[in-house]
Amino acid sequence: MKDRITYREQTDQENILRLREVLSGMPSFVRDYFRAIDARSTTRTRISYAYDLRIFFEFLKAQNPLYKEQELRDFTLEDLNLLTARDLEEYMEYLKLYDAPENGHGSSGRYSNGLSGIKRKLSSLRSLFTYLYKNEMITVNPTALIDMPKIREKNIIRLDPDETAILLDYVENCGQVLTGRALSYYRKTRERDIALLTLLLGTGIRVSECVGLDLEDLDFRNNGIRIVRKGGNESMIFFGEEVEQALKNYLEARKGVRACPGHEHALFYSTQRKRLTVKAVENLVEKYASAVTIKHITPHKLRSTYGTTLYKETGDIYLVADVLGHKDVNTTRRHYAAMDDERRRSAAKAVKLREK
């Protein structure tokens, strides 16, 4: 008999409950759509789609006087058939800055989206309309006429090798400059923080994969950790001696922690003796990084740091893609092929047109 529920299973259960709550206020054809994509999508993807689609119907209600007094669940397929490409262009403009109505769950307020946020919400809407159109539930699909926002590639923000060393040295020794409550808190979390940052920098795992780790996922015989990737697939990631030692030091300190019920298997604890959250790790990384660099460093930037270092050391883009869990190597190439600039410079110096 199974004696524990994994972090992923617990997260899936929470997402399912949240999804049911959101869909309860949505039109019936939207609920049909979510049943159709259930088997080929994760709960995380579905809850994101649900929030995105709710924003679209709230837009129709807020911007069209015909729907002002209408509940979201009362929208019909006939309403969708009346929409044009121009309506969706207005929706894109609306997404740049909009006021979300009070829905009884504290989600009211003013929100804004950059190009990536607008693109994601249009992708969610396009997926719904494509499903309805293919199943002959609507006769037009205006989302097919709208161009997706073009996202310009940004330079990768990452730590340089010397900055990585400075960051880890700071985490190990900053207790020398702290006093009072800050020092007391640091002493409680020192080994955990060192282990967590060393693990992120030494494996390139995602922050969601990191907080989902259980004690049972550690394998010191092979120096590996079993993680659940973003798509739900399990993978074994291997680590070096620095990560091994940091983890063992933390596990020794962790023995004195009595976890709250339901969190006994979690690898990384908060000071409340519960599994660390993604937000807590983000705050932790920002706190330490801001003390040693002016760069805005997040857990994802630590992942980029690892990917850059691995690519520089091996030159193997396929290995980097595999270790980082990218399904498409082109995703990896877009992010890390800029490192080839150094090799191109070397090539320019290597070719001599005339002997001196």
Secondary structure, 3 states (H helix, E strand, C coil): CCCCCCHHHHHHHHHHHHHHHHHCCCCHHHHHHHHHHHHHCCHHHHHHHHHHHHHHHHHHHHHCHHHCCCCHHHCCHHHHHCCCHHHHHHHHHHHHEEEECCCCCCCCEEEECCHHHHHHHHHHHHHHHHHHHHCCCCCCCHHHHCCCCCCCCCCCCCCCHHHHHHHHHHHHHHHHHCCHHHHHHHHHHHHHHHHHHHHHHHHCCCHHHHHCCEHHHEECCCCEEEEECCCCCEEEEECCHHHHHHHHHHHHHHCCCCCCCCCCCECCECCCCCECCHHHHHHHHHHHHCCCCCCCCCHHHHHHHHHHHHHHHHCCHHHHHHHHCCCCHHHHHHHHHHHHHHHHHHHHHHCCCCCC
